[in-house]
Amino acid sequence: MALRVDYRFYTDVYGGTLPEAAFRESLPAALRHVKWLVGGRWPARCEWDEYKRAVCAAAEAFAEYGEGPVGGFAIGDYRSTQYEGREPDGARVATMAAERELCGTSLLFSGAR
């Protein structure tokens, strides 16, 4: 299937630099996330590259930040978070990255959720 997102597309077309193992590990979360982001809609053939690029962008975000909260630090038993207002998380970072790739396509839903 032409819509398959693989490491070769990630490096050759998207220009990603994650090691293959990190990309493969974050890919399932990225696929689920982009599918959720577009409301489960199947992209038109002319939007396949943008969809795959959005998956790659989300995979990079999940590889770097994980799916949980982002920010703060820990030293031994001491933990500090640096959140102001809404807590940032890997999913929010992945959403912003994927939306940049989907901008201009019919895949981004612009109504109320």
N, C-alpha and C positions, 0 to 999 in steps of 0.2 A: 504494500500500500504506500502511496506517495506521501501520506501524512505522517509516516513514522519518524519520530525524532530520535536520531542516534548520535553517537559521539562524533562521527565524521561530519554530519551536518553542523553540530555544535562548534567544531574547530574550524572547518573549511568555509562554511557560509556565515555563521553567526560571529565567528572570530573569538570564541571563548578560549580560556586558558586553564580551566580547572583540569586536574589530573583525571584520567578516565574513571578511576574508581570513585572519586568524589562526585563526578557527574552522574554516574550510574546510581549511586546511593541516593542522591537528591531527586532523581528523575521521577519516581512514582509520586512524590508529594507535589512536584511541579505540574505533572499531568493532571492530578486531581484538582489542584488549585486553579489552573487555567480553565479547566472544564467548568468549575464552579463559577469563575469570573464571567464567562460568556453565557452563563445560564444553560449549559448543556447543549447549546446549539452547535451544529456541525458547520464548520466554515465552508464558504463557497470555494471552489477550486482556485479562484484568483486570490484568495486570502490564506492559502495553505502556508506560504512562507512566513507571513506575519504571525500566524498561529504558532508555528514551530519556533519562531524567534521569541515569542512570548513565553513558551515553555522553557526555552534556554535561559531567558532572563530570570524566570522564577527559580529554575534549578540553581543558578548562581547564588541567588539570594538565600535559598534554603541551605545550600552548601556552606555559606559564610555565617548565617545567623541562626540556622535551625528553624524549627517551627514554633518555638517558645518565645518568651520575653527576651528583649534585647536591651542591653545597658546594665550598668552597675559593675561591681567587682567583688571578689572575695579574697581575703587573706586569712588563712587558717580557718577559725570558726567565725570570724567577723565577716559579715556580708553587708553590702551597701548597694542600693539601687538608685539610679539617677533618673527617675521618671517625673515628668511634669504633666499633670493632667492625665490623659489617656496613656496607658503603658504601650510603648512600641513593641512590636513582635515581628518575628521572621515573616509571618503571613502578610503583615502590612507592607513590609519592604518588598516582598515578592509581588504583591498586588500593584504597587507603584511601578515596579520594573516591567511587569507584564503589560500594564496599561500603556506605557510608553511605546511598546512594540505594536499594540493593537490600535493605537490612535489612527483615525482615518479609515478604519474598517467598519463594517456593519456589526462586528462582534461585540463591541462595547455597548452595554445597555445603559441608556441615559435617563431612564425613568426612576421611579421610586422602587425600593426593594422592600 
